[in-house]
Amino acid sequence: MNTIELNPTAQLADKEVAAAGKISLYNRFNKFAESQAKNRAGWFMASLLWQGVLCLPVPAFLLYYYNAPIWILFVTVLLFFINLVAGMAGTKTTTVLGLLLAGTLVNLAMILVFVL
């Protein structure tokens, strides 16, 4: 005798994936950031350390060795203080991680533009 087993949770999961369409990088980033909500203070400290230790020396390096314009100093310091204020204001983890990512990409772009 054949039995039919119903698995309604599998159907709901399929409908959810179908409704969301493709899983984008942005959606994956948001899911990760939301899962890290309990670690917001840790991400704020990591962001400050990353920006302060690795990104703030970038203008000095570029100004001294590659004769870069002074505006890169202002951009880097502005990114650092935006990160600082956003973390101290208690913004969501998504915002803190997004600012960390944006600041890192801007600094990497400046390095690539002036060094290469």
C-alpha positions as CSV (number, residue, x, y, z in Angstrom):
1,M,0.0,0.0,0.0
2,N,1.4,3.4,-1.0
3,T,1.2,6.3,1.5
4,I,1.4,9.9,0.7
5,E,3.3,12.2,3.0
6,L,2.7,15.9,3.0
7,N,5.5,18.2,3.7
8,P,4.0,21.7,3.9
9,T,7.2,23.4,5.1
10,A,9.1,22.4,1.9
11,Q,6.4,24.0,-0.2
12,L,6.6,27.2,1.8
13,A,10.3,27.3,1.4
14,D,10.0,26.9,-2.3
15,K,7.4,29.6,-2.5
16,E,9.6,32.0,-0.5
17,V,12.6,31.4,-2.8
18,A,10.4,31.8,-5.9
19,A,8.8,35.0,-4.5
20,A,12.2,36.5,-3.7
21,G,13.6,35.7,-7.1
22,K,17.3,35.4,-7.4
23,I,19.3,35.7,-4.2
24,S,21.3,38.8,-4.7
25,L,24.4,39.9,-3.0
26,Y,22.5,42.8,-1.4
27,N,20.0,40.4,0.2
28,R,22.8,38.1,1.5
29,F,24.5,41.2,3.0
30,N,21.3,42.3,4.7
31,K,20.7,38.8,6.1
32,F,24.2,38.6,7.4
33,A,24.0,42.1,9.0
34,E,20.7,41.4,10.6
35,S,22.1,38.2,12.1
36,Q,24.9,40.2,13.6
37,A,22.6,42.7,15.4
38,K,23.6,41.3,18.8
39,N,27.3,42.1,18.0
40,R,26.7,45.7,17.0
41,A,29.2,47.1,19.6
42,G,31.9,44.6,18.3
43,W,31.3,45.6,14.7
44,F,31.5,49.2,15.7
45,M,34.9,48.7,17.4
46,A,36.1,46.6,14.5
47,S,35.1,49.3,12.1
48,L,36.9,52.0,14.1
49,L,40.0,49.9,14.3
50,W,39.9,49.1,10.6
51,Q,39.4,52.7,9.6
52,G,41.8,54.1,12.1
53,V,44.7,51.7,11.8
54,L,44.5,50.8,8.1
55,C,42.7,53.5,6.3
56,L,43.8,56.7,8.0
57,P,47.5,56.3,7.0
58,V,46.5,56.0,3.4
59,P,46.6,59.8,2.7
60,A,50.0,60.2,4.3
61,F,51.4,57.4,2.1
62,L,49.8,58.8,-1.0
63,L,50.7,62.4,-0.3
64,Y,54.3,61.7,0.5
65,Y,55.2,59.1,-2.1
66,Y,52.8,59.8,-5.0
67,N,52.2,63.5,-4.7
68,A,48.4,63.0,-4.4
69,P,46.2,66.0,-4.0
70,I,45.1,67.1,-0.5
71,W,41.5,66.3,-1.0
72,I,42.2,62.6,-0.3
73,L,43.1,63.5,3.2
74,F,39.7,65.1,3.6
75,V,37.9,62.2,2.1
76,T,39.6,59.7,4.4
77,V,39.0,61.7,7.5
78,L,35.4,62.3,6.6
79,L,34.8,58.6,6.1
80,F,36.4,57.9,9.5
81,F,34.2,60.5,11.3
82,I,31.0,59.3,9.5
83,N,31.8,55.8,10.8
84,L,32.4,57.1,14.3
85,V,29.2,59.2,14.4
86,A,27.1,56.4,12.9
87,G,28.4,53.9,15.5
88,M,28.0,56.2,18.4
89,A,24.5,57.2,17.4
90,G,23.4,53.6,17.6
91,T,22.5,52.9,14.0
92,K,21.6,49.5,12.8
93,T,24.3,46.9,12.1
94,T,23.5,47.1,8.4
95,T,24.5,50.7,8.3
96,V,27.7,50.2,10.3
97,L,28.8,47.3,8.1
98,G,27.8,49.2,4.9
99,L,29.8,52.2,6.0
100,L,32.8,50.0,6.7
101,L,32.5,48.4,3.3
102,A,32.1,51.7,1.6
103,G,35.0,53.3,3.4
104,T,37.2,50.4,2.5
105,L,36.3,50.4,-1.1
106,V,36.8,54.2,-1.4
107,N,40.3,53.9,0.2
108,L,41.2,51.0,-2.1
109,A,40.0,52.9,-5.1
110,M,42.2,55.9,-4.1
111,I,45.2,53.6,-3.7
112,L,44.6,52.1,-7.1
113,V,44.1,55.4,-8.8
114,F,47.3,57.0,-7.5
115,V,49.6,54.0,-7.4
116,L,48.8,52.5,-10.7
